Amino acid sequence: MSIPVLAMVALLPILVALVLMVGMRWPSTKAMPLAWLVCVLGAIGVWNLPVGYITALSVKGVIDAIGVLIIVFGAIIILYTLKYSGGMETIQYGMQNISRDKRIQAIIIGYMFAAFIEGAAGFGTPAALAAPLLLSLGYPPLAAAVICLVFNSFCVSFGAVGTPILIGLTPLKQLVADAAASGVTNLNFTDFNSFAKVIGELVTLMHGPMAFILPIFMLGFLTRFYGKNKSWSEGLAAWKFCVFAAVAFVVPYVGFAWLVGPEFPSLIGGLVGLGIIVAGAKAGFCVPKDTWDFGPQSTWEAEWTGTIATSTNTEFKAHMSQFKAWLPYILIGLILVATRVPALGLKSILTGVVIPFDNILGYASVKTSLQYLYLPGTIPFMLVAVLTIAIHGMPGEAVKKAWTESFVKMKAPTIALFAAVALVSVFRGSGIVDAALNPNNYPSMPLAMAKAVSELAGNAWPMLASYVGGLGAFITGSNTVSDLLFAEFQWGVAQQLELPRQIIVAAQVAGGAMGNMVCIHNIVAVCAVTGLVGREGMILKRTFWPFVLYGIVVGIIASLMCFVFMVDRF
């Protein structure tokens, strides 16, 4: 069967999910199980995969989904613990003293705080932590979710201390070594470590413009769709603060990528930038003279809200010191760094505690594991939630309410994520190299789609390479997994078209990051923590155009890089 036909079959489950959630506004709890079923039917009817093998892949997906659910639960328990301890209202009080302007709060929390968390943890953690914070500050849930999803993009390529590059590109190790040994000119790398550093450098150039463009665009988006005057200009009026924030983030972000490597650009950029812009906001530096808000909740559209109530207070009071209120988040940041930096020794200890699942249903190739202590949901989220009971002196009744409500909120995302991650598992496992399981030796479903697009694109590939990375992240929920899936493919296309391989691979990495905006995993997770379960289609619709814009900008930069490279070569 031809690659285009395989690609169309592989595309069907995605189309089903999009049509049901965006077009018909089905909740993900109904749409994703049906999309999984369509994927299974394609795997059986076209790929000719055994039913037992597909069942095993689906079981593996359910196990993997448990890891995502632990992260979601951890984020929710932090939110409710702070709510019932009085810590959240104290944070709200403190944020009002920094700035009451919702545009400025979006940059501080959604852009900079989330960038730091992404650089330390990854795993879709930033949106799950930042969106509830914005919700507590009086944001409509839909606005909080969209802002945090879209801003969690340019920092993702370096998320979890460089994992998307250092681990995601490991399938290229031998290809990099062979290319370096062959004497090919203009490669700018001699081994995998130098290759990873070069990719990080190029990725900062691809992300850099969007670090400036995206905050300005999203503040305009915020005031246009969620403001009482429906005006783009109200959001764009804060452009000076956006540029100030972008400079505060990008300088250390680019500096660490070029001088050190891919481990710390987002983490240091977010941390340094956060300190600078908070100080700037308190001093009124580049802050608009007028203060913008969403208007009374009575004027909000029904689709903006969910099952978790937005704060109706216009004035907050402090129940404790700001340090004590923020201490749970400070501990989260410190523990994430301590457990993610290999040199500190804790990472190897936590990753060594594993529940293995080998030979699932008797298939040796189907296996997974649960590193339950390394998941951010366990350490630090749940750990810090427990410590907060003592730190904030919570009474037993408040603790009971926090944990009870958190468990109640987990029902809907559990159903959606089980189906979504099972679908991902079938997608990835469909390309297994085994004559007994894959008799036609067809490529995996994602690879079939990528090959079909590359055959159509030809020399225009630099404009489209990032969208393949985005497709991988959309399907799998991970920049790292997208790179694992498509890095070899991107290298091969670049080699075939005689394009600079490092630039095309960098576009893949940048594309995987922008795909984080629209990936089903993150959308389901952020809906769970903002009470928007059932509104996933609306969020997909709202994040689609920023995703497209991002891909266009990255494509133009990649194309210009390729042009400069080719001119230099000749």
N, C-alpha and C positions, 0 to 999 in steps of 0.2 A: 504494500500500500504506500502511496506517495506521501512525502513529508507534509505537503499542504493539507491533505485529507486528515492525516494524523493530528495536525495542528488544530483543525476545525473541531475534531472530536474532543481534543484536550481542552479547547476553549469553552465547550458547552457548559461544564459545571460552573465556571466563572460567570458566564452569561446568565445562567439560571439564578445564581446568587445576586447578581447586580439587578436583574429585572425584578426579582421578587422584593429585594430590600429597598432599592432606589425607586423603581417604577411603581410597584404595588404596595410599598411601605409595609411589607411583612417584617415581623421581628426576626432577628437572627436565630432565635430558638426554633422557628419553623423553616426559615429559608436555608440555613446551613445543613440540617439533616437531609433535605431534598437535594441540595447541591452535591452532598456526599453520595447519595444514591445514584445520581446521574454519572458521577465519576466512576463509581463501582461498575455500572452497566457498560460504560466505555471500556474499562479495563478488562472486563470479561468478554464483551462482544467484539472488540476491535484488537486489543492487545493480546487477547487469548490467554490471559493470566488465570491460573487456577483459583477457584473460589476459596480454597483453604488458604492460599497465599495472600489473597486480598483481605480475608478475615484477619489473618495474622498482622498484616500491615495496619488494619483498622484498630486492632487491640493495642498495637504499639503507639498509634496516635493518641488513643485514650490515656495511656500511661504518660506520654509526653505532655498531654494537656493538664495532667495533675500538677506538673511543675508550674505551668502558667497560672493555674488556679491558686496555688499557694502564694504566688506573688500578688495576685489580685486580692486575696483575703488579707494578706499582710498590709497592703495599702489601705484597705477598708478599716482594719482594726486600729491602725494608727489614727485615721480620721475620727472614728467614734470614741477612741480613748481620749483624744485631745478635746473633743466636743464635751464629754461628760466630766472631764477633769477641770474645765475652765481654761485650759491652755489655749484653745482655739480662739476664744473671745479676747484673750490677752494679746494674742498675735494680731488679731483684727484691730485692736486698739493701737498697737504699735505701728501697724501698716498705715493707719490713718494719720499718724503723726509724721510718717515719712512722706506720704502723698495720698490724698483722697481721690486723686484722678485715676479712673479705671484704666486709662490708656497707659499710664506710668506703671501701675500695678501689673498689667499684662506683661510688660517688658521685664520687670524685676523678677516675677515668679515664673511666667510662662517661657521666657527666653533664657534668662541667666541662671536662675536656680535650677531649672530643668536641664540646662547644658552641663552644669556641674554633676548632677545626679547621673546623667547619661554617661559622662566621662568616667564615672566611678563604677557604675553598675550595669548599664545596658538593660537587656531583657524587657524592654517596654516599661521600665520602672518610672521614668520621668513624668510621663503624662498621668500615670496612675497616682503619683504623689502631688503633682502641681495642680491638676484640675480641681481636686477637692479644696485646695487652699484658695483658689480663685472663687470657688463656689461659696466658701465661708466669708469671702470679702464682698459678697453681694452680686456676683456674676450670675446671669442665667446659665443653667447647666449646659445647654447646647453651645453657648458662646465659650464657656470655660473649656469644654471638651475639644472644640475645633481649634481654638487658639493653641492649646497645649500639644495637640497632635501635629499641627503644621509646624510649630517652632521646633519640634523634636525631629529635626532633619539634618541640618548642616553639622551638627555635633555627633551624629550617629556613626559616621565612618570611623571615628576614633573611640567609640563607646566601649565601655568595660575595658579600659586600659589597652586599647589598640587591637582588641580581639577580631573585629571584622577584617582587618588587614593581616595581622600576624597569624591567625588561625584560618580565616576565610580563604586566603590565597595559598595555603599549603599544597593544594593539588598542582601548583605551578613550580614547585621546588626543582624537580628534575628538568623541566623545560627551561627554567631560568639558568640552571647550571649548564645545560647544553648550549644555550644561546651565548652565554658568557664565554664558554670555551671555544666557540666556533669562530670568534674574532669578528663578529658582526659589529659594524661601527655605529656610533650614536645610540648605544643602548643605555649608557649612563649608570650601569650597575655591573658588579662583578660576581655577586652571589645573592642568595635569597635575602639576607639581611639588608644589603644595600638596595636591593630591588624594593623591599618593603618600605624603606625610607624614601626612595624616589616616588613610589606610589602615594605615600602620605603627602609629600611636597606638592605633587600635581593635584591631588584631591583638594588641598587647601585653596589652590588657585581656582578650581571649579566651583567650590562652595563659597569662596570669599565674596563674590558679588551678591549672592543671595543672602548672606549674613547682613547685608545692608538693605537690599531690596525688600526682603520678606517682612521684616518688622514694620516698615512703612506701609506696605501693601495690606498687611493683616490688621493694622490699626484702622486703616480706611475701611476695610471689610467689616471690622467690628462695629464702627459707627454707622455704616451703611445698612447693615442687616439687623442690628440689635439696638440702635440708637433711636430715641424718640423722634428725631428729625430726619432719619433715613438719609444721612448725608455722608458722602465720602470725605468731604473737605474737613470735617471735624476730626477725623482720625489722622488725615494727612497733615493737619496743623501741628502734630507732635513730631514731625520729621526730624527736627534738630535733636531731640532726645534719642530718637531711634539711631541716628548717625553716631551720637555720643556713645550709646550702648554698643553699637557694632564695632567702633574703634576699640573700646575697652575690652571687647571679647576677641576681636580678630588679631590684634597685635601679639598677645601671648599665644594665641591659637596657631598662627603662622610661625611665630618665632620658635616654639617648641617642636613643631613638625619639621622645620628645616634644620634646626640646630641639634636636636636630640633624637627624634624619631616619632613613630606613630602611637606611642603609649599614652602620652599625657596632654595632647593639644586641647581636647574638649574639657578635660578635668581642670586644668590650670586656667584655660580661657574662661570657663564658667566661674571658677572661684575668684580669680583676680577681677574679672568683669563685674561680678556681683558686688564686691566690696567697693569698687569705684563708682558704680551707678547708684548704689544706695546712698553713699556720701554725697554724690552729685544731686540726687533728688531731694535730699534733706536741705541742701544748700540752695535749691531752686535753679540749679545750673541746667540750661536748655529746656526747662520745664515750661509748657505753655502757661500763659497768664490765667486763662480760664480753666476751671475744673470741670471735667466731663464725667457724666454718670449715665446709667441706663434709663433713668426715670422710674416712676413708681411701678411696683410689681403688678398693680392692677391694670396697667397698660400693656403688659407683656403678652405676646402671643402664646397660646396654649402649648404649641409644639416646642417652645423654648425650655419648658420645665419638665421635671421628672418626679420620681418618687422620693427623692431626697430634697427637702425644702431648702431653698436659698434663704440666707439670713435676711430678715426684714428690719433688723435694727439699723438705724442711721447713726446711732452713737453707741460706742462700746465702752466697757470698763475693764480695768486690769484686775485679775484675780490673783496675780502673782507677779514676780519680776519678769521682764522680757527675756532675760537670760534663762530663767527656769522654764518659761513657756516654749522657747526655741530649743531648749536642751535636747528634746527627743530628736529633732531634725539634725542638730549638731552631732549627736551620737550616731545617727544613721550615716551621715557623711563620713565621719571618722572611721566607723567600722567598715563601711564599704571600701574606703581606701586601704585600710589595714588588711582586709581579706582579699583584695584584688591585685595588689602589687606583689609579684612572686618573691621579690627579694626579702620581704618581711617574714616569710615563712608560714603564715597562717593559711594562705591559699592552698598549698599542697596538703595541709591537714584536713581542711574542709572538703576539698574535692576527693580526698581519699575515703571519705565516708559515703558509701554508695550502696544502693539497693539494685542489684543487677537483674535484668530480665533477658535471659539468653534463650535462644532456640524457641521463640514464641510459637506455640502450636506446632512445634516440631520442625520449623524452618530455621536452619542455621544462620541464614543471612538476615533474619529479622530479629533484631535485638536492640535494646535500649537500656538506659539506667536512670536512676533518680538520685541526683546528688542533693539530697534534701537539706543538708546543712549549708551548702553553697548557694542555694537559691536565696535571692534577696528577701523573699517573703518570710523565710524562717529567721535567717541572720542577715540583716539586723531587724527587719520590720517587727516580727512577733516578739523577738527578744526585747527590743526597745519598748514595745507596747507594755510588756510585763514590768520592765524597769520603771516606766512612767507611773505606774500605780503607786510605787513608793516615792518617786521624785515629786509627784504632784499631790501626794497624800490623798488618794482617791478612796472614798468610802466603798464598802462592799456592794451596795446597791447600784452605784454608778458603774462599777466594774462589770456587774452582771448585765446591765443595760447595754454597755458597749459591745460585749462579746455576743450577746443574744442577737442584737440588731445586725451585727456583722455576718453571723451565720445565715440569717434570714436573707440577706442581700445576695448570697452566693448561688441560689437555686437557678436563676435564669442564665447567668454566664456559664455555669457548669454544662448545661445542655448545649449551648451554642459552641463552646470551646471543644467539647468532646467531638462534635461533628466536624468542626472546622479543622482541627488538628488531625483527625482521622483522614479527612480528605487530603491534607498535605502529605501525610504518610503514604497514601496510595499514589499520589502524584509522583513523589520522589522514587518510590519503590518500583514504579512501572518500567523503569529502564534497566532492570537488573540483567547482568551479563550471565545468563544461565539458560542453556538450550531447553532444559526441562520446564523452566518457569516462564521464559520469554522466548518461545519457539521461533518467532519471526525476527528476533534480535532488534526490535524497535527501540528507538531512543526513548528516554523518559518523556512524560507528557510536557513538562516545562521546556525541555530541550527541543522537542518537536516544534513547539510554538516559536522558540527563539530561532531555530534554523529556518523556518518558513519566512520569518521577518527578514533575516539576513539575506536570503535568496532574492527577495524583492528589493532590498535597499541598495545592494552593490556598494559603489564608492561613496554613497551618502551615509554609510554606516556610522561615522562619528557623530552624526546628528541623532542617531537612534540607539546607540549602544547603552546609554544611561537608562533608557526605558526598559531594556531587558533586565538590568539590575533592579529596576523598580518593580517589574513583573515578579521577579524572584522573591523580593521582600513582601510584596502584596500577597503572594501565595503562601509563603512559609512563615511570615511574621518576623523575619530576621535578616539583617544585613549580612551577618556572618554566613548564614545558610545560603543566602542568595549567591554570595561569592563562591562558596563551596560548589554550588550547582553549576554556575556559569563561567567561572574564571577560565577554565580550559577552553571552553567554547569561544569566549571573547578573544583569547590568545590566538586560537586557530583562525578565526575570521580575520584578525589583524594580519596574521602571517600570509593568508591567502590573498588578501587585497594589498599586501605590501605597505601596510600602515604601521606606524610605530606602536609596538605591542604595549609598552608601558602606558601610553596615553589611553588606549582603548580599555585596558584593564582598570586604569584610574577612573574612567567614565563608568565602568561597571560598578566600582566601589561607591562612587558618588550617587549613582542611580539606586543602589540598594538602600542608601540612606534616605533619599527622597521618597522611596517606596514605603518607608516607615509611616508616612502620613496617612496612607490609605490601607495599610495592611489590616486584615480582618481581626487578627489576634489583638492588636492594640486598640482597635475600635470597640471590640467587645469588652475589653478590660476597662477602658475609660468610661464606657456606658455603665458598667457595673458600679464604679466608684462615684459616679455623678447621678445615679438613679435614672439613667436614660435607656434602660433595656427596652428594646422594641423600636428605638429611634436610630438604629445603626445605619439604615438607608439614608436618612437625612444627613448624617455626619459624612457618609461617603460622598454624597452630592456636594456638600460644602467644601470638602477637602480636595475634590477632583481638580478644580481649576488651579489652585496653588501647585498641585502636583504637576500639571501640564506646563505651567509657567516655569517651574523649576527645571523640568526636562529640556525645555527650549533653551534656557540660559546655559545649562551644562552642555547641551549639544553644540551651541555656537562656540563656546570656549574650547571644547574638544576639537571641533573642526578647525578653528584658528591655530590651535597647537599643532595639529597634524600638518596644516599648510606650512607653518613656520619650520617644522621638522623637515618636510620634504624639500623646501627651498634650501635649507641649510645643508641637506645631504648632497644636493646637486651644485 
